[in-house]
Amino acid sequence: MDLNGDGKVTLGERVKYAAGKADEVIDKAMDKIKEEAKETAADAKVFYDKAAEKTKEVAGKVSEKAKDVYADAKEAAGKASDKAKDFIAEAKEDVAEAAGKAKDFIQKGKADKEA
């Protein structure tokens, strides 16, 4: 291509023209890379946002489940405590009854000895 308009195409003009065309191709390629990078970044942000939302959702479910497990454990502990109290009360009654029988037996033995 005749760059200086003298009607002749020199080797230097050919090189400059080719360099200019190469520069245009490089600029177009860079623009395309930049655009694809923006799209990739946007896709990554969408993926990140979805992952963050899913993480929050799962964490919420785990938290609710933990609350349920805690409530169940607390209820079970209360029932176990009540059963333990009942067992202790029954054991005290059994010990008192056995002590009363032992006392009666000892007193009967003393009475038999005295008679």
Summary of the structure (lengths in Angstrom):
residues: 115
radius of gyration: 47.6
end to end distance: 148.3
largest distance: 157.3
contacts: 221
relative contact order: 0.03
helix: 90%
strand: 0%
